[in-house]
Amino acid sequence: MMKKTGISALFIMLIMGLGTQQIYAQKKQKEMKLMKVNYEIEVNVSPQKAWEVLASYGDVGSYHSGIKSSESVNGSGNIAELGCDRVCYLEDGKRKITVKEKIIDIKDGEHYTYEVYDWVNFPLKKMQNTFGVKTVNGKTVIYQTIRYRLKPRIMTWPMKGKMRNSAYEALIAYKHYMETGEKNVSMDVLKKKYKKV
């Protein structure tokens, strides 16, 4: 009788172990693979000044000409912190795009990542953006990393160039504001002044 109970218990543990492995394998399969795009640019300000501008999260539309307007929502303040929530309104030709974004990771003074959790008029499946500042060879560098997947998925790869261009535009808008204090300078003017690398 004891032997049977021991074998039964062993059998149950084996079944449970296999079930756990199967659940883990299914979870791994469900993790969405995202395309990754990086862009960085040198800025002629201190890392602290660069971070101060990047961390002005809620009102980015007040100085970034690529964004029609933006505002903090759901009780969030203007300064970047974990859980900070904003909505941005953009225009792409005749298309009016709205994106809602929440900070999901932050290391104060260095970088933050926000997730786009709601959108209108944009073929998005999932998107995360990281903005940060670092020092390279004694120079201050700001960067953006975009992780995204579009819907339908087949559009993800062809949009890589457009996503890289979007990062370039965001960073030259930040650079110009950091270095001059001028707000909402036309993207055409900025593109002539700061060539893409």
N, C-alpha and C positions, 0 to 999 in steps of 0.2 A: 504493500500500500504506500509506504514511504517513497519507494522508488518511483512509482507512478506519479505521485504528487510532485516530486523533484523534476521529472521529465516534463510534466505538464507545465510547471512554472518556467522551465527553460524554454519550452516551445512558445509560451506566451511572450516571454521577454524577446525572443528572436523575432516574432511577428511584429511586436511593438517597435523594435529597432529598425526593421525593414520599412515599416510605415513611416517612421520619422525621417529615414533617408529619402523616401519617396517624396514626402512633403517638402523637404529641403531642396531636392532636385527640381521639383515643380516651381518653387519660389525662385530659384536661380534662372529657370527658363523664362519666367515672367518679368524679370528685370529688363527694362527697356534699354536697348543700346542707343546711345545718342551720338550724333556727329559733333566733333569738337573743332572750334575755330579760335585761334589766338591772335592778338594784335597788341603791340606795345609801342610806346613813343616816349622819347626823352622830353623832360620839361625843365625849364630854367627857374625852378623854385625849390625850396627845401622839401624833404619828404613830409614834414609836418604840415606845411602849407598845402601840399598836394592832397594829403589825407583830409584836411579840413574841407576842401572843396568836394572831394569824392563823397565825404560823409554827409554833405548837405543833400540828403536823399529825397525828402518829400517835395522840395521845390525845384528839382532839376529843370523843369520846364521854364523857369524864370530866367535862365541864362543859356540854355542849350537850344539853339535854333532848330534842331532836328525834331524837337518835341514841341507840339503846339502849346500844351499846358500840362501841368501835373499838380497833384495835391495829395497830402497825407490823408488816410482814411482810417475808419474804425478806431479812432482814439489815438492813433500813432502821432508821435512828434515828428519834427522835420529832420532830426539828426539820426543817422544810421545806428540801429541797435537791433538785437535779435527780436524777430517778430514784427518789426516795423513794416507798415502796410501803406502802399500808395497806388494811385491810378494815374496812368499816363495816356494822353490823347495825342495821336500822331496822324499825319496825312501822307498817303502814298498816292500821288496823282489825285484822282477823284475819290479814292477809297479812304474813308475815315476809320482809323483803327483805334481801339481802346484795349489797353492791357492793364491787368491788376497784378501787382507784384508784392511779394512778402520776403523779407530777409530771413533766410534759414540757417545761415552760418556767418559768423563775424569774428575777426581777430582785430581788436581796436588798434588803429594806427597802421594796419597792414592791408587788410582786404575784407570784403564781405561778398556773400553770394545770395542772390535772391532768386526765387522761383516765380515764374509767370503762372498764376493759378487760374486766371480767367481771361478771356479775350473775345473780341468782336472783330469780324472782317479780317482775320488772319488765319491761314491754314495750319494751325499749330496742333501738335499732339502733346509735346512737352518741351519746356525750355527752362534753363538755368543760366544765369549770368554772374560772373565774378568780376568785380572791379577791385584793383589793388594798386599799391605803390611799393616800389623796392628801390634799392640802390645798386647800380651796376657800374663798376670802375669809378666810384666816387660821384656818379651822376644820378639824378633822380629820374626814375622811369615809372610811368603809369601803364597799366595793362588791363585788357579785358579778355576774358575767356568765355566763349559762348558754347553751351552744350544744348543741342536741340534735336528735335525730330518733328517733321511736318506730317500733315495728313492730306492726301495719301502719302505713305512712306516713300514712294518712288520720287517724290519732289525733294526729298531731303538733300541728296547729293548735288543736284543741279543748283540748289540755292546757296551752296557753300560760298561762292564768290560774292553773292549779295550780302550774306551774313558777315563776311570779312570786311566788306565795304561799310556796312553798318557800324562795325567796331571802330574802323578808321574814323568815320564821321563823329562818333561819340567822343573818341579820344582827342581829336583836334578841337572839338568844341570845349572840352575840359581844359586842354592845354592853353587855348587862347584866353579863356576866362581866368585861369590860374595866373598867367603871365601879365595880363593887361587889365583885368577887372571889367572889360567890356562884355556886355550881355547881349545875347540873341543876335550875334553877327551872322549874316547870311552864309549858308553853307557853301555857296558858290565862291564867295570871298575867301572863306577859310580854306577851301580846296586849292585855290591859287596860291595861297600863302604857305600852306603846309603840304608838301608833296607826299604822296603815298610811297611807302617803302616796302 
